[in-house]
């Protein structure tokens, strides 16, 4: 029989391990930490993917704009210019206007129509840029249009070319016009073209960009303003 003193000397049992409540709390805390880490990683991956898409769209648009502006800069170029100027050796031969100098923006089915002399068949000297099915296409003469952009990666939502007129420069003549003015003297028409292209990523429409490029036309058109078509009165 145990006496009160013997019961007092009985060793006290100590707890070993975790209780069920502590284990559940630990698991819950661990799950919260893992969920937070997973959200952070997912957010970083999403931002990285979006950054790559934005970079790709921007680079593709810029490359396309550079191609278009480099081509438009050639508009009006001639391999032979002997008949575009007045020569003292042939004083009766009047210069003719440059047939390649005009940039046509009036066709609703063509974004821009231009021309320059590259030799060969004359019909091959005319060029067009079109926007078809969210794809920029280039056409040489009567040939089939060729894709400039890839619709599988970039979809063009807008493509425009606008004239930026500059003040015309008047070329001097030795004589005044019959009415005593200088209105019939030839003029050098100066102008720029502004190319604007907007596009979005094919698999993420939220990623969209717009680039604008301005090109100075180097082969300026000379206008003959006399009634007879002569250079000067």
VMD Tcl script that draws the C-alpha trace (Angstrom):
set ca {
  {0.00 0.00 0.00}
  {1.33 3.38 -1.01}
  {1.56 5.99 1.62}
  {1.25 9.70 0.85}
  {5.01 10.00 1.12}
  {5.62 7.19 -1.35}
  {3.19 8.72 -3.81}
  {5.07 12.00 -3.60}
  {8.31 10.21 -4.51}
  {6.78 8.62 -7.67}
  {8.57 9.98 -10.78}
  {6.54 12.30 -13.02}
  {6.12 11.16 -16.63}
  {7.47 13.72 -19.23}
  {5.87 14.24 -22.71}
  {7.85 13.09 -25.72}
  {7.27 14.30 -29.38}
  {4.49 16.61 -30.57}
  {0.88 16.58 -29.76}
  {-1.72 16.31 -32.53}
  {-2.60 19.99 -32.18}
  {1.02 21.10 -32.47}
  {1.52 18.87 -35.49}
  {-1.53 20.30 -37.24}
  {-0.40 23.87 -36.51}
  {3.07 23.12 -37.91}
  {1.63 21.58 -41.06}
  {-0.66 24.57 -41.55}
  {2.23 27.04 -41.15}
  {4.33 25.02 -43.59}
  {1.54 24.98 -46.17}
  {1.14 28.74 -45.89}
  {4.87 29.23 -46.48}
  {4.88 26.84 -49.45}
  {1.81 28.54 -50.95}
  {3.43 31.95 -50.60}
  {6.64 30.72 -52.23}
  {4.64 29.12 -55.07}
  {2.74 32.37 -55.69}
  {5.99 34.32 -55.71}
  {7.60 31.94 -58.21}
  {4.49 31.95 -60.42}
  {4.44 35.74 -60.35}
  {8.11 35.94 -61.30}
  {7.64 33.47 -64.15}
  {4.61 35.39 -65.42}
  {6.46 38.71 -65.34}
  {9.45 37.16 -67.09}
  {7.21 35.71 -69.81}
  {5.44 39.05 -70.29}
  {8.78 40.88 -70.48}
  {10.00 38.46 -73.15}
  {6.79 38.93 -75.15}
  {7.00 42.72 -74.90}
  {10.63 42.63 -76.03}
  {9.81 40.35 -78.96}
  {6.84 42.47 -80.08}
  {8.88 45.68 -79.81}
  {11.81 44.22 -81.74}
  {9.60 42.77 -84.48}
  {7.73 46.06 -84.92}
  {10.95 48.06 -84.98}
  {12.55 45.71 -87.52}
  {9.46 45.94 -89.75}
  {9.38 49.74 -89.51}
  {13.08 49.88 -90.44}
  {12.48 47.71 -93.51}
  {9.57 49.87 -94.67}
  {11.36 53.19 -94.12}
  {14.53 52.02 -95.88}
  {12.47 51.00 -98.89}
  {10.43 54.21 -98.96}
  {13.66 56.22 -98.87}
  {14.48 54.78 -102.30}
  {11.27 56.10 -103.82}
  {11.94 58.16 -106.95}
  {15.52 56.97 -107.46}
  {16.66 56.89 -111.10}
  {19.63 55.07 -112.56}
  {19.80 57.64 -115.40}
  {19.18 61.29 -114.67}
  {20.50 62.87 -117.85}
  {16.99 63.78 -119.03}
  {15.94 65.21 -115.64}
  {18.26 68.24 -115.84}
  {19.02 70.96 -118.36}
  {22.33 70.59 -120.18}
  {24.08 73.47 -121.99}
  {25.20 71.07 -124.75}
  {21.55 70.43 -125.66}
  {19.81 73.72 -124.84}
  {16.64 72.81 -126.74}
  {16.09 69.55 -124.85}
  {13.81 70.30 -121.92}
  {14.08 68.27 -118.72}
  {11.25 65.86 -117.97}
  {9.60 65.20 -114.64}
  {10.67 62.16 -112.65}
  {7.95 59.57 -113.24}
  {9.05 57.66 -110.12}
  {8.88 60.60 -107.73}
  {5.24 60.34 -106.65}
  {4.22 58.39 -103.54}
  {0.63 57.17 -103.87}
  {-1.45 56.84 -100.69}
  {-4.87 57.04 -102.33}
  {-5.60 53.34 -102.93}
  {-7.80 52.01 -100.05}
  {-6.48 48.48 -100.63}
  {-2.81 49.49 -100.52}
  {-1.10 51.22 -97.60}
  {1.57 52.82 -99.79}
  {2.51 52.62 -103.47}
  {5.93 53.85 -104.60}
  {8.46 53.30 -107.35}
  {12.14 53.52 -108.12}
  {14.31 52.48 -111.04}
  {16.02 49.14 -110.49}
  {16.50 48.24 -114.15}
  {14.96 45.32 -115.98}
  {11.28 45.30 -116.88}
  {9.64 48.71 -116.16}
  {6.65 47.02 -114.55}
  {8.97 45.63 -111.86}
  {9.92 49.12 -110.70}
  {6.68 49.64 -108.77}
  {6.25 48.50 -105.18}
  {3.45 48.24 -102.67}
  {2.97 47.56 -98.98}
  {-0.34 46.04 -97.92}
  {-2.03 45.04 -94.67}
  {-3.83 41.73 -95.15}
  {-5.20 39.50 -92.39}
  {-3.16 41.34 -89.72}
  {0.02 40.76 -91.74}
  {2.17 43.34 -93.53}
  {2.95 42.20 -97.06}
  {5.27 43.50 -99.75}
  {4.55 43.33 -103.49}
  {6.98 43.96 -106.35}
  {5.35 44.89 -109.65}
  {2.76 42.32 -110.69}
  {4.33 39.60 -108.56}
  {2.66 37.85 -105.64}
  {2.73 39.63 -102.27}
  {5.23 38.28 -99.74}
  {4.76 38.33 -95.97}
  {6.98 40.74 -94.06}
  {5.61 39.85 -90.60}
  {4.68 36.47 -89.13}
  {1.07 36.29 -87.95}
  {1.89 33.31 -85.73}
  {3.96 35.53 -83.46}
  {2.88 39.11 -84.25}
  {-0.49 40.43 -85.37}
  {-0.53 43.89 -86.92}
  {-3.53 45.92 -85.77}
  {-2.71 49.16 -87.63}
  {-0.35 50.19 -90.42}
  {-0.42 53.71 -91.84}
  {1.82 55.96 -93.93}
  {1.20 59.71 -93.83}
  {2.70 62.62 -95.70}
  {4.51 65.31 -93.75}
  {4.66 68.21 -96.25}
  {7.57 70.60 -96.04}
  {7.87 74.04 -97.62}
  {8.64 73.79 -101.34}
  {11.88 75.31 -102.57}
  {11.58 77.51 -105.65}
  {14.22 77.13 -108.34}
  {15.37 80.33 -110.00}
  {14.85 81.15 -113.68}
  {16.54 83.92 -115.68}
  {13.22 85.52 -116.71}
  {10.01 86.44 -114.94}
  {6.68 84.92 -115.85}
  {4.51 86.66 -118.47}
  {2.48 88.23 -115.65}
  {5.62 89.63 -114.05}
  {5.64 87.17 -111.13}
  {7.73 84.13 -110.26}
  {4.77 81.76 -109.92}
  {5.65 79.80 -113.05}
  {9.20 79.04 -111.90}
  {9.86 75.35 -111.09}
  {9.59 74.19 -107.53}
  {11.33 71.44 -105.61}
  {8.71 69.59 -103.54}
  {10.10 68.48 -100.18}
  {8.28 66.02 -97.93}
  {8.69 63.38 -95.26}
  {6.70 60.21 -94.70}
  {5.63 59.04 -91.25}
  {5.23 55.27 -90.82}
  {3.14 54.04 -87.87}
  {2.77 50.34 -87.06}
  {0.81 48.86 -84.15}
  {0.84 45.18 -83.25}
  {0.18 42.67 -80.49}
  {1.52 39.29 -79.48}
  {-0.34 36.46 -81.20}
  {-0.92 34.49 -77.99}
  {-1.42 37.45 -75.64}
  {-3.43 40.42 -77.01}
  {-2.68 42.35 -73.81}
  {0.92 42.74 -74.99}
  {0.73 45.46 -77.63}
  {3.09 48.14 -78.86}
  {3.24 50.96 -81.44}
  {6.30 52.24 -83.26}
  {6.61 55.35 -85.41}
  {9.33 56.10 -87.93}
  {9.85 59.17 -90.07}
  {11.72 59.07 -93.35}
  {12.98 61.92 -95.49}
  {12.43 61.31 -99.19}
  {15.77 61.95 -100.84}
  {14.62 62.03 -104.47}
  {12.55 65.20 -104.40}
  {10.09 65.86 -107.20}
  {10.66 68.91 -109.40}
  {7.44 70.51 -110.59}
  {7.38 72.48 -113.83}
  {4.77 75.22 -113.51}
  {4.78 76.90 -116.93}
  {1.75 76.56 -119.16}
  {3.87 75.06 -121.94}
  {5.59 72.53 -119.67}
  {8.93 74.22 -120.14}
  {11.28 74.58 -117.19}
  {11.42 78.37 -117.32}
  {9.43 81.03 -119.18}
}
mol new
graphics top color blue
foreach p $ca { graphics top sphere $p radius 0.5 }
foreach p [lrange $ca 0 end-1] q [lrange $ca 1 end] { graphics top cylinder $p $q radius 0.2 }
display resetview
